[in-house]
Amino acid sequence: MARFRNLAFWDDTLRFGKRKSVTRLWHAILKYDPTRRVAFSTYAGVAIAHQVWAAVRQESALAPAEM
């Protein structure tokens, strides 16, 4: 069970990332420019993925050390 020691921490991290993703989705809706010939799903997907990974990196820097 040592493998799942920090499961609650990562669950919180993913929830934090999801909240940030909604914010990023709203930002993508407002900033999307169809004249650039990029599908909205691609534009928003990249923006959301970037935000989730940024949140994971930020939170993992604060993660408790594994023993």
ChimeraX commands (.cxc) that place a marker at each C-alpha (Angstrom):
marker #1 position 0.00,0.00,0.00 radius 0.5
marker #1 position 3.00,2.29,0.13 radius 0.5
marker #1 position 2.41,2.88,-3.56 radius 0.5
marker #1 position -0.84,4.74,-2.79 radius 0.5
marker #1 position 0.47,6.69,0.17 radius 0.5
marker #1 position -0.07,10.10,-1.45 radius 0.5
marker #1 position -3.28,9.24,-3.30 radius 0.5
marker #1 position -5.30,11.91,-1.47 radius 0.5
marker #1 position -2.69,14.52,-2.35 radius 0.5
marker #1 position -2.85,13.65,-6.06 radius 0.5
marker #1 position -6.64,13.55,-5.97 radius 0.5
marker #1 position -6.59,17.13,-4.69 radius 0.5
marker #1 position -4.06,18.06,-7.36 radius 0.5
marker #1 position -6.26,16.69,-10.15 radius 0.5
marker #1 position -9.29,18.51,-8.77 radius 0.5
marker #1 position -7.25,21.72,-8.74 radius 0.5
marker #1 position -6.22,21.04,-12.35 radius 0.5
marker #1 position -9.84,20.51,-13.38 radius 0.5
marker #1 position -10.88,23.84,-11.86 radius 0.5
marker #1 position -8.07,25.53,-13.74 radius 0.5
marker #1 position -9.15,23.72,-16.92 radius 0.5
marker #1 position -12.61,25.24,-16.74 radius 0.5
marker #1 position -11.02,28.68,-16.42 radius 0.5
marker #1 position -8.77,27.91,-19.39 radius 0.5
marker #1 position -11.73,26.67,-21.43 radius 0.5
marker #1 position -13.55,29.94,-20.81 radius 0.5
marker #1 position -10.42,31.83,-21.82 radius 0.5
marker #1 position -10.21,29.73,-25.02 radius 0.5
marker #1 position -13.85,30.50,-25.83 radius 0.5
marker #1 position -13.19,34.21,-25.51 radius 0.5
marker #1 position -9.89,34.25,-27.41 radius 0.5
marker #1 position -10.63,31.75,-30.21 radius 0.5
marker #1 position -10.07,33.20,-33.67 radius 0.5
marker #1 position -11.58,31.07,-36.47 radius 0.5
marker #1 position -9.68,33.04,-39.10 radius 0.5
marker #1 position -6.48,31.29,-37.99 radius 0.5
marker #1 position -7.84,28.04,-39.50 radius 0.5
marker #1 position -7.41,25.94,-36.37 radius 0.5
marker #1 position -10.27,23.85,-35.04 radius 0.5
marker #1 position -11.64,25.07,-31.73 radius 0.5
marker #1 position -11.21,21.59,-30.22 radius 0.5
marker #1 position -7.51,21.68,-31.06 radius 0.5
marker #1 position -7.06,25.21,-29.75 radius 0.5
marker #1 position -8.92,24.57,-26.51 radius 0.5
marker #1 position -7.43,21.10,-26.02 radius 0.5
marker #1 position -3.88,22.40,-26.16 radius 0.5
marker #1 position -4.69,25.29,-23.82 radius 0.5
marker #1 position -6.40,23.01,-21.29 radius 0.5
marker #1 position -3.66,20.36,-21.41 radius 0.5
marker #1 position -1.04,23.05,-20.83 radius 0.5
marker #1 position -2.95,24.37,-17.83 radius 0.5
marker #1 position -3.42,20.91,-16.29 radius 0.5
marker #1 position 0.28,20.07,-16.65 radius 0.5
marker #1 position 1.25,23.44,-15.19 radius 0.5
marker #1 position -0.99,22.75,-12.18 radius 0.5
marker #1 position 0.49,19.27,-11.74 radius 0.5
marker #1 position 4.03,20.66,-11.92 radius 0.5
marker #1 position 3.18,23.37,-9.41 radius 0.5
marker #1 position 1.51,20.98,-6.99 radius 0.5
marker #1 position 4.11,18.23,-7.36 radius 0.5
marker #1 position 6.78,20.68,-6.23 radius 0.5
marker #1 position 4.81,20.79,-2.96 radius 0.5
marker #1 position 4.25,17.02,-2.78 radius 0.5
marker #1 position 5.41,15.19,0.33 radius 0.5
marker #1 position 8.65,13.30,-0.20 radius 0.5
marker #1 position 8.30,9.62,-1.01 radius 0.5
marker #1 position 9.99,7.29,1.45 radius 0.5
marker link #1:1,2 radius 0.2
marker link #1:2,3 radius 0.2
marker link #1:3,4 radius 0.2
marker link #1:4,5 radius 0.2
marker link #1:5,6 radius 0.2
marker link #1:6,7 radius 0.2
marker link #1:7,8 radius 0.2
marker link #1:8,9 radius 0.2
marker link #1:9,10 radius 0.2
marker link #1:10,11 radius 0.2
marker link #1:11,12 radius 0.2
marker link #1:12,13 radius 0.2
marker link #1:13,14 radius 0.2
marker link #1:14,15 radius 0.2
marker link #1:15,16 radius 0.2
marker link #1:16,17 radius 0.2
marker link #1:17,18 radius 0.2
marker link #1:18,19 radius 0.2
marker link #1:19,20 radius 0.2
marker link #1:20,21 radius 0.2
marker link #1:21,22 radius 0.2
marker link #1:22,23 radius 0.2
marker link #1:23,24 radius 0.2
marker link #1:24,25 radius 0.2
marker link #1:25,26 radius 0.2
marker link #1:26,27 radius 0.2
marker link #1:27,28 radius 0.2
marker link #1:28,29 radius 0.2
marker link #1:29,30 radius 0.2
marker link #1:30,31 radius 0.2
marker link #1:31,32 radius 0.2
marker link #1:32,33 radius 0.2
marker link #1:33,34 radius 0.2
marker link #1:34,35 radius 0.2
marker link #1:35,36 radius 0.2
marker link #1:36,37 radius 0.2
marker link #1:37,38 radius 0.2
marker link #1:38,39 radius 0.2
marker link #1:39,40 radius 0.2
marker link #1:40,41 radius 0.2
marker link #1:41,42 radius 0.2
marker link #1:42,43 radius 0.2
marker link #1:43,44 radius 0.2
marker link #1:44,45 radius 0.2
marker link #1:45,46 radius 0.2
marker link #1:46,47 radius 0.2
marker link #1:47,48 radius 0.2
marker link #1:48,49 radius 0.2
marker link #1:49,50 radius 0.2
marker link #1:50,51 radius 0.2
marker link #1:51,52 radius 0.2
marker link #1:52,53 radius 0.2
marker link #1:53,54 radius 0.2
marker link #1:54,55 radius 0.2
marker link #1:55,56 radius 0.2
marker link #1:56,57 radius 0.2
marker link #1:57,58 radius 0.2
marker link #1:58,59 radius 0.2
marker link #1:59,60 radius 0.2
marker link #1:60,61 radius 0.2
marker link #1:61,62 radius 0.2
marker link #1:62,63 radius 0.2
marker link #1:63,64 radius 0.2
marker link #1:64,65 radius 0.2
marker link #1:65,66 radius 0.2
marker link #1:66,67 radius 0.2
view
